[in-house]
Amino acid sequence: MSHLQRLAINQDGFVFDPTTGESFTVNGTGLVILEGMMVGRATEDIVEDLIDRFEVTPAEVQRDLLDFNDRLRIFRLT
């Protein structure tokens, strides 16, 4: 089981890491990304979800996805 799959997430974006005891929150974009990553969805599918849900451009989605992945690495979640 990957570290991401161990996270507990509610629909309000509250995330709990039972491994470390740390918690944090994510916005709607982060929630879609994190939920997609946790179930192993392809990046392209996550991008399409974000474009459909938030009516953003592919360039905005790519920027958000890169930023979110950087933050996951900072918190040692990937």
Biopython code that builds the backbone (N, CA, C, O; Angstrom):
import numpy as np
from Bio.PDB.StructureBuilder import StructureBuilder

atoms = [
    (1, "MET", "N", (0.847, -1.183, 0.000)),
    (1, "MET", "CA", (0.000, 0.000, 0.000)),
    (1, "MET", "C", (0.888, 1.240, 0.000)),
    (1, "MET", "O", (1.818, 1.344, 0.800)),
    (2, "SER", "N", (0.599, 2.179, -0.899)),
    (2, "SER", "CA", (1.400, 3.402, -0.964)),
    (2, "SER", "C", (1.020, 4.330, 0.177)),
    (2, "SER", "O", (-0.031, 4.186, 0.802)),
    (3, "HIS", "N", (1.898, 5.279, 0.430)),
    (3, "HIS", "CA", (1.653, 6.241, 1.503)),
    (3, "HIS", "C", (0.363, 7.022, 1.238)),
    (3, "HIS", "O", (-0.401, 7.283, 2.167)),
    (4, "LEU", "N", (0.115, 7.393, -0.017)),
    (4, "LEU", "CA", (-1.101, 8.134, -0.340)),
    (4, "LEU", "C", (-2.354, 7.340, -0.012)),
    (4, "LEU", "O", (-3.347, 7.912, 0.437)),
    (5, "GLN", "N", (-2.323, 6.050, -0.226)),
    (5, "GLN", "CA", (-3.500, 5.216, 0.011)),
    (5, "GLN", "C", (-3.826, 5.077, 1.493)),
    (5, "GLN", "O", (-4.931, 4.668, 1.848)),
    (6, "ARG", "N", (-2.886, 5.408, 2.350)),
    (6, "ARG", "CA", (-3.130, 5.332, 3.795)),
    (6, "ARG", "C", (-3.830, 6.578, 4.335)),
    (6, "ARG", "O", (-4.335, 6.568, 5.457)),
    (7, "LEU", "N", (-3.861, 7.638, 3.550)),
    (7, "LEU", "CA", (-4.456, 8.885, 4.018)),
    (7, "LEU", "C", (-5.963, 8.742, 4.191)),
    (7, "LEU", "O", (-6.633, 8.047, 3.427)),
    (8, "ALA", "N", (-6.473, 9.412, 5.204)),
    (8, "ALA", "CA", (-7.924, 9.495, 5.420)),
    (8, "ALA", "C", (-8.355, 10.891, 4.987)),
    (8, "ALA", "O", (-7.793, 11.889, 5.437)),
    (9, "ILE", "N", (-9.355, 10.954, 4.112)),
    (9, "ILE", "CA", (-9.788, 12.230, 3.552)),
    (9, "ILE", "C", (-11.300, 12.338, 3.674)),
    (9, "ILE", "O", (-12.024, 11.379, 3.410)),
    (10, "ASN", "N", (-11.771, 13.515, 4.077)),
    (10, "ASN", "CA", (-13.221, 13.712, 4.025)),
    (10, "ASN", "C", (-13.560, 14.640, 2.866)),
    (10, "ASN", "O", (-12.664, 15.214, 2.248)),
    (11, "GLN", "N", (-14.826, 14.786, 2.574)),
    (11, "GLN", "CA", (-15.258, 15.561, 1.407)),
    (11, "GLN", "C", (-15.045, 17.063, 1.554)),
    (11, "GLN", "O", (-15.182, 17.805, 0.582)),
    (12, "ASP", "N", (-14.709, 17.517, 2.765)),
    (12, "ASP", "CA", (-14.417, 18.935, 2.976)),
    (12, "ASP", "C", (-12.943, 19.251, 2.737)),
    (12, "ASP", "O", (-12.526, 20.404, 2.844)),
    (13, "GLY", "N", (-12.152, 18.220, 2.412)),
    (13, "GLY", "CA", (-10.741, 18.427, 2.132)),
    (13, "GLY", "C", (-9.830, 18.270, 3.334)),
    (13, "GLY", "O", (-8.648, 18.605, 3.259)),
    (14, "PHE", "N", (-10.357, 17.768, 4.441)),
    (14, "PHE", "CA", (-9.511, 17.495, 5.604)),
    (14, "PHE", "C", (-8.798, 16.177, 5.366)),
    (14, "PHE", "O", (-9.431, 15.165, 5.066)),
    (15, "VAL", "N", (-7.475, 16.189, 5.501)),
    (15, "VAL", "CA", (-6.661, 15.005, 5.227)),
    (15, "VAL", "C", (-5.884, 14.644, 6.493)),
    (15, "VAL", "O", (-5.255, 15.503, 7.111)),
    (16, "PHE", "N", (-5.934, 13.384, 6.866)),
    (16, "PHE", "CA", (-5.204, 12.894, 8.030)),
    (16, "PHE", "C", (-4.254, 11.792, 7.595)),
    (16, "PHE", "O", (-4.642, 10.867, 6.881)),
    (17, "ASP", "N", (-3.003, 11.902, 8.034)),
    (17, "ASP", "CA", (-1.989, 10.892, 7.745)),
    (17, "ASP", "C", (-1.786, 10.067, 9.012)),
    (17, "ASP", "O", (-1.120, 10.527, 9.940)),
    (18, "PRO", "N", (-2.348, 8.854, 9.072)),
    (18, "PRO", "CA", (-2.227, 8.050, 10.288)),
    (18, "PRO", "C", (-0.801, 7.575, 10.563)),
    (18, "PRO", "O", (-0.481, 7.203, 11.692)),
    (19, "THR", "N", (0.043, 7.585, 9.559)),
    (19, "THR", "CA", (1.426, 7.163, 9.733)),
    (19, "THR", "C", (2.200, 8.157, 10.591)),
    (19, "THR", "O", (2.991, 7.768, 11.451)),
    (20, "THR", "N", (1.961, 9.451, 10.347)),
    (20, "THR", "CA", (2.705, 10.491, 11.060)),
    (20, "THR", "C", (1.867, 11.231, 12.095)),
    (20, "THR", "O", (2.411, 11.904, 12.970)),
    (21, "GLY", "N", (0.538, 11.107, 11.997)),
    (21, "GLY", "CA", (-0.340, 11.849, 12.886)),
    (21, "GLY", "C", (-0.598, 13.266, 12.418)),
    (21, "GLY", "O", (-1.311, 14.012, 13.089)),
    (22, "GLU", "N", (-0.038, 13.656, 11.290)),
    (22, "GLU", "CA", (-0.215, 15.008, 10.768)),
    (22, "GLU", "C", (-1.531, 15.122, 10.012)),
    (22, "GLU", "O", (-2.051, 14.142, 9.478)),
    (23, "SER", "N", (-2.049, 16.332, 9.981)),
    (23, "SER", "CA", (-3.257, 16.591, 9.212)),
    (23, "SER", "C", (-3.089, 17.903, 8.460)),
    (23, "SER", "O", (-2.304, 18.766, 8.852)),
    (24, "PHE", "N", (-3.827, 18.032, 7.395)),
    (24, "PHE", "CA", (-3.821, 19.246, 6.602)),
    (24, "PHE", "C", (-5.103, 19.306, 5.804)),
    (24, "PHE", "O", (-5.876, 18.348, 5.786)),
    (25, "THR", "N", (-5.333, 20.419, 5.147)),
    (25, "THR", "CA", (-6.524, 20.561, 4.315)),
    (25, "THR", "C", (-6.112, 20.859, 2.883)),
    (25, "THR", "O", (-5.046, 21.419, 2.628)),
    (26, "VAL", "N", (-6.963, 20.479, 1.972)),
    (26, "VAL", "CA", (-6.773, 20.782, 0.557)),
    (26, "VAL", "C", (-8.029, 21.458, 0.035)),
    (26, "VAL", "O", (-9.125, 21.235, 0.549)),
    (27, "ASN", "N", (-7.863, 22.285, -0.986)),
    (27, "ASN", "CA", (-9.029, 22.918, -1.607)),
    (27, "ASN", "C", (-9.670, 21.925, -2.582)),
    (27, "ASN", "O", (-9.238, 20.776, -2.673)),
    (28, "GLY", "N", (-10.693, 22.367, -3.303)),
    (28, "GLY", "CA", (-11.405, 21.490, -4.227)),
    (28, "GLY", "C", (-10.513, 20.889, -5.290)),
    (28, "GLY", "O", (-10.636, 19.709, -5.620)),
    (29, "THR", "N", (-9.620, 21.692, -5.822)),
    (29, "THR", "CA", (-8.684, 21.195, -6.831)),
    (29, "THR", "C", (-7.789, 20.115, -6.243)),
    (29, "THR", "O", (-7.608, 19.054, -6.839)),
    (30, "GLY", "N", (-7.236, 20.390, -5.078)),
    (30, "GLY", "CA", (-6.366, 19.417, -4.419)),
    (30, "GLY", "C", (-7.095, 18.139, -4.078)),
    (30, "GLY", "O", (-6.525, 17.050, -4.151)),
    (31, "LEU", "N", (-8.365, 18.270, -3.703)),
    (31, "LEU", "CA", (-9.155, 17.092, -3.363)),
    (31, "LEU", "C", (-9.346, 16.183, -4.577)),
    (31, "LEU", "O", (-9.213, 14.964, -4.469)),
    (32, "VAL", "N", (-9.656, 16.772, -5.725)),
    (32, "VAL", "CA", (-9.815, 15.990, -6.956)),
    (32, "VAL", "C", (-8.495, 15.305, -7.324)),
    (32, "VAL", "O", (-8.480, 14.130, -7.690)),
    (33, "ILE", "N", (-7.404, 16.037, -7.227)),
    (33, "ILE", "CA", (-6.090, 15.481, -7.570)),
    (33, "ILE", "C", (-5.747, 14.336, -6.621)),
    (33, "ILE", "O", (-5.381, 13.246, -7.061)),
    (34, "LEU", "N", (-5.866, 14.588, -5.324)),
    (34, "LEU", "CA", (-5.483, 13.591, -4.335)),
    (34, "LEU", "C", (-6.336, 12.334, -4.436)),
    (34, "LEU", "O", (-5.812, 11.221, -4.395)),
    (35, "GLU", "N", (-7.641, 12.506, -4.568)),
    (35, "GLU", "CA", (-8.518, 11.335, -4.694)),
    (35, "GLU", "C", (-8.182, 10.535, -5.945)),
    (35, "GLU", "O", (-8.183, 9.304, -5.917)),
    (36, "GLY", "N", (-7.897, 11.223, -7.034)),
    (36, "GLY", "CA", (-7.523, 10.526, -8.261)),
    (36, "GLY", "C", (-6.226, 9.760, -8.113)),
    (36, "GLY", "O", (-6.113, 8.618, -8.559)),
    (37, "MET", "N", (-5.247, 10.394, -7.486)),
    (37, "MET", "CA", (-3.952, 9.739, -7.289)),
    (37, "MET", "C", (-4.075, 8.527, -6.371)),
    (37, "MET", "O", (-3.416, 7.508, -6.580)),
    (38, "MET", "N", (-4.914, 8.648, -5.366)),
    (38, "MET", "CA", (-5.054, 7.557, -4.395)),
    (38, "MET", "C", (-5.604, 6.281, -5.016)),
    (38, "MET", "O", (-5.270, 5.179, -4.580)),
    (39, "VAL", "N", (-6.443, 6.428, -6.028)),
    (39, "VAL", "CA", (-7.014, 5.237, -6.668)),
    (39, "VAL", "C", (-6.267, 4.857, -7.939)),
    (39, "VAL", "O", (-6.689, 3.960, -8.669)),
    (40, "GLY", "N", (-5.160, 5.539, -8.201)),
    (40, "GLY", "CA", (-4.324, 5.176, -9.335)),
    (40, "GLY", "C", (-4.808, 5.664, -10.682)),
    (40, "GLY", "O", (-4.451, 5.084, -11.707)),
    (41, "ARG", "N", (-5.616, 6.722, -10.709)),
    (41, "ARG", "CA", (-6.092, 7.251, -11.993)),
    (41, "ARG", "C", (-4.938, 7.853, -12.767)),
    (41, "ARG", "O", (-3.993, 8.385, -12.185)),
    (42, "ALA", "N", (-5.020, 7.765, -14.059)),
    (42, "ALA", "CA", (-3.999, 8.343, -14.933)),
    (42, "ALA", "C", (-4.039, 9.868, -14.825)),
    (42, "ALA", "O", (-5.099, 10.458, -14.617)),
    (43, "THR", "N", (-2.889, 10.487, -14.966)),
    (43, "THR", "CA", (-2.798, 11.938, -14.898)),
    (43, "THR", "C", (-3.739, 12.593, -15.891)),
    (43, "THR", "O", (-4.373, 13.599, -15.573)),
    (44, "GLU", "N", (-3.837, 12.038, -17.084)),
    (44, "GLU", "CA", (-4.709, 12.604, -18.114)),
    (44, "GLU", "C", (-6.171, 12.612, -17.668)),
    (44, "GLU", "O", (-6.912, 13.549, -17.964)),
    (45, "ASP", "N", (-6.578, 11.563, -16.954)),
    (45, "ASP", "CA", (-7.950, 11.491, -16.458)),
    (45, "ASP", "C", (-8.196, 12.525, -15.357)),
    (45, "ASP", "O", (-9.264, 13.134, -15.299)),
    (46, "ILE", "N", (-7.217, 12.718, -14.499)),
    (46, "ILE", "CA", (-7.334, 13.725, -13.443)),
    (46, "ILE", "C", (-7.423, 15.112, -14.069)),
    (46, "ILE", "O", (-8.216, 15.944, -13.627)),
    (47, "VAL", "N", (-6.621, 15.361, -15.089)),
    (47, "VAL", "CA", (-6.651, 16.646, -15.796)),
    (47, "VAL", "C", (-8.036, 16.884, -16.374)),
    (47, "VAL", "O", (-8.587, 17.975, -16.228)),
    (48, "GLU", "N", (-8.604, 15.884, -17.026)),
    (48, "GLU", "CA", (-9.947, 16.021, -17.603)),
    (48, "GLU", "C", (-10.991, 16.305, -16.528)),
    (48, "GLU", "O", (-11.879, 17.134, -16.728)),
    (49, "ASP", "N", (-10.889, 15.618, -15.382)),
    (49, "ASP", "CA", (-11.818, 15.872, -14.275)),
    (49, "ASP", "C", (-11.744, 17.326, -13.830)),
    (49, "ASP", "O", (-12.769, 17.977, -13.626)),
    (50, "LEU", "N", (-10.535, 17.823, -13.683)),
    (50, "LEU", "CA", (-10.360, 19.207, -13.225)),
    (50, "LEU", "C", (-10.915, 20.203, -14.235)),
    (50, "LEU", "O", (-11.563, 21.179, -13.855)),
    (51, "ILE", "N", (-10.666, 19.966, -15.503)),
    (51, "ILE", "CA", (-11.187, 20.859, -16.551)),
    (51, "ILE", "C", (-12.710, 20.855, -16.540)),
    (51, "ILE", "O", (-13.338, 21.907, -16.652)),
    (52, "ASP", "N", (-13.302, 19.674, -16.405)),
    (52, "ASP", "CA", (-14.765, 19.555, -16.392)),
    (52, "ASP", "C", (-15.392, 20.194, -15.153)),
    (52, "ASP", "O", (-16.397, 20.897, -15.255)),
    (53, "ARG", "N", (-14.805, 19.951, -13.997)),
    (53, "ARG", "CA", (-15.401, 20.423, -12.744)),
    (53, "ARG", "C", (-15.214, 21.918, -12.501)),
    (53, "ARG", "O", (-16.099, 22.576, -11.954)),
    (54, "PHE", "N", (-14.066, 22.450, -12.905)),
    (54, "PHE", "CA", (-13.742, 23.819, -12.527)),
    (54, "PHE", "C", (-13.674, 24.786, -13.710)),
    (54, "PHE", "O", (-13.360, 25.963, -13.533)),
    (55, "GLU", "N", (-13.964, 24.296, -14.904)),
    (55, "GLU", "CA", (-13.955, 25.138, -16.101)),
    (55, "GLU", "C", (-12.677, 25.979, -16.198)),
    (55, "GLU", "O", (-12.722, 27.203, -16.321)),
    (56, "VAL", "N", (-11.563, 25.297, -16.140)),
    (56, "VAL", "CA", (-10.249, 25.931, -16.245)),
    (56, "VAL", "C", (-9.560, 25.459, -17.512)),
    (56, "VAL", "O", (-9.980, 24.483, -18.133)),
    (57, "THR", "N", (-8.518, 26.146, -17.884)),
    (57, "THR", "CA", (-7.781, 25.783, -19.093)),
    (57, "THR", "C", (-6.798, 24.649, -18.786)),
    (57, "THR", "O", (-6.404, 24.455, -17.636)),
    (58, "PRO", "N", (-6.409, 23.909, -19.814)),
    (58, "PRO", "CA", (-5.400, 22.868, -19.601)),
    (58, "PRO", "C", (-4.100, 23.426, -19.014)),
    (58, "PRO", "O", (-3.452, 22.754, -18.211)),
    (59, "ALA", "N", (-3.719, 24.623, -19.395)),
    (59, "ALA", "CA", (-2.496, 25.235, -18.856)),
    (59, "ALA", "C", (-2.623, 25.473, -17.351)),
    (59, "ALA", "O", (-1.672, 25.242, -16.604)),
    (60, "GLU", "N", (-3.791, 25.933, -16.907)),
    (60, "GLU", "CA", (-4.015, 26.144, -15.474)),
    (60, "GLU", "C", (-3.962, 24.825, -14.721)),
    (60, "GLU", "O", (-3.392, 24.738, -13.633)),
    (61, "VAL", "N", (-4.558, 23.809, -15.307)),
    (61, "VAL", "CA", (-4.569, 22.490, -14.669)),
    (61, "VAL", "C", (-3.152, 21.941, -14.558)),
    (61, "VAL", "O", (-2.777, 21.417, -13.509)),
    (62, "GLN", "N", (-2.373, 22.052, -15.601)),
    (62, "GLN", "CA", (-0.995, 21.551, -15.560)),
    (62, "GLN", "C", (-0.193, 22.261, -14.468)),
    (62, "GLN", "O", (0.570, 21.627, -13.740)),
    (63, "ARG", "N", (-0.370, 23.578, -14.361)),
    (63, "ARG", "CA", (0.341, 24.349, -13.336)),
    (63, "ARG", "C", (-0.087, 23.885, -11.943)),
    (63, "ARG", "O", (0.756, 23.663, -11.073)),
    (64, "ASP", "N", (-1.404, 23.738, -11.733)),
    (64, "ASP", "CA", (-1.905, 23.292, -10.436)),
    (64, "ASP", "C", (-1.417, 21.889, -10.096)),
    (64, "ASP", "O", (-1.051, 21.614, -8.954)),
    (65, "LEU", "N", (-1.412, 21.021, -11.072)),
    (65, "LEU", "CA", (-0.978, 19.647, -10.848)),
    (65, "LEU", "C", (0.506, 19.583, -10.483)),
    (65, "LEU", "O", (0.890, 18.842, -9.577)),
    (66, "LEU", "N", (1.322, 20.339, -11.167)),
    (66, "LEU", "CA", (2.751, 20.378, -10.841)),
    (66, "LEU", "C", (2.979, 20.936, -9.438)),
    (66, "LEU", "O", (3.775, 20.396, -8.670)),
    (67, "ASP", "N", (2.277, 22.018, -9.109)),
    (67, "ASP", "CA", (2.401, 22.629, -7.786)),
    (67, "ASP", "C", (1.967, 21.654, -6.706)),
    (67, "ASP", "O", (2.635, 21.525, -5.680)),
    (68, "PHE", "N", (0.853, 20.966, -6.929)),
    (68, "PHE", "CA", (0.352, 20.022, -5.934)),
    (68, "PHE", "C", (1.331, 18.864, -5.744)),
    (68, "PHE", "O", (1.583, 18.445, -4.614)),
    (69, "ASN", "N", (1.874, 18.356, -6.822)),
    (69, "ASN", "CA", (2.861, 17.274, -6.720)),
    (69, "ASN", "C", (4.101, 17.725, -5.951)),
    (69, "ASN", "O", (4.662, 16.956, -5.170)),
    (70, "ASP", "N", (4.529, 18.962, -6.168)),
    (70, "ASP", "CA", (5.666, 19.504, -5.413)),
    (70, "ASP", "C", (5.350, 19.531, -3.922)),
    (70, "ASP", "O", (6.196, 19.184, -3.097)),
    (71, "ARG", "N", (4.155, 19.935, -3.584)),
    (71, "ARG", "CA", (3.774, 19.997, -2.175)),
    (71, "ARG", "C", (3.681, 18.598, -1.558)),
    (71, "ARG", "O", (4.042, 18.410, -0.396)),
    (72, "LEU", "N", (3.208, 17.633, -2.315)),
    (72, "LEU", "CA", (3.170, 16.261, -1.818)),
    (72, "LEU", "C", (4.576, 15.763, -1.511)),
    (72, "LEU", "O", (4.789, 15.071, -0.516)),
    (73, "ARG", "N", (5.528, 16.111, -2.358)),
    (73, "ARG", "CA", (6.918, 15.711, -2.114)),
    (73, "ARG", "C", (7.468, 16.403, -0.860)),
    (73, "ARG", "O", (8.174, 15.785, -0.063)),
    (74, "ILE", "N", (7.142, 17.681, -0.694)),
    (74, "ILE", "CA", (7.606, 18.411, 0.491)),
    (74, "ILE", "C", (7.111, 17.742, 1.760)),
    (74, "ILE", "O", (7.849, 17.646, 2.741)),
    (75, "PHE", "N", (5.868, 17.279, 1.749)),
    (75, "PHE", "CA", (5.286, 16.622, 2.921)),
    (75, "PHE", "C", (5.607, 15.124, 2.958)),
    (75, "PHE", "O", (5.092, 14.391, 3.803)),
    (76, "ARG", "N", (6.460, 14.683, 2.039)),
    (76, "ARG", "CA", (6.900, 13.288, 1.956)),
    (76, "ARG", "C", (5.738, 12.307, 1.794)),
    (76, "ARG", "O", (5.707, 11.237, 2.402)),
    (77, "LEU", "N", (4.793, 12.710, 0.959)),
    (77, "LEU", "CA", (3.643, 11.844, 0.697)),
    (77, "LEU", "C", (3.778, 11.087, -0.619)),
    (77, "LEU", "O", (2.982, 10.189, -0.895)),
    (78, "THR", "N", (4.762, 11.429, -1.428)),
    (78, "THR", "CA", (5.000, 10.681, -2.657)),
    (78, "THR", "C", (6.448, 10.257, -2.713)),
    (78, "THR", "O", (6.865, 9.610, -3.674)),
]
sb = StructureBuilder()
sb.init_structure("model")
sb.init_model(0)
sb.init_chain("A")
sb.init_seg("    ")
for serial, (resi, resn, name, xyz) in enumerate(atoms, 1):
    if name == "N":
        sb.init_residue(resn, " ", resi, " ")
    sb.init_atom(name, np.array(xyz, "f"), 0.0, 1.0, " ", f" {name:<3s}", serial, name[0])
structure = sb.get_structure()
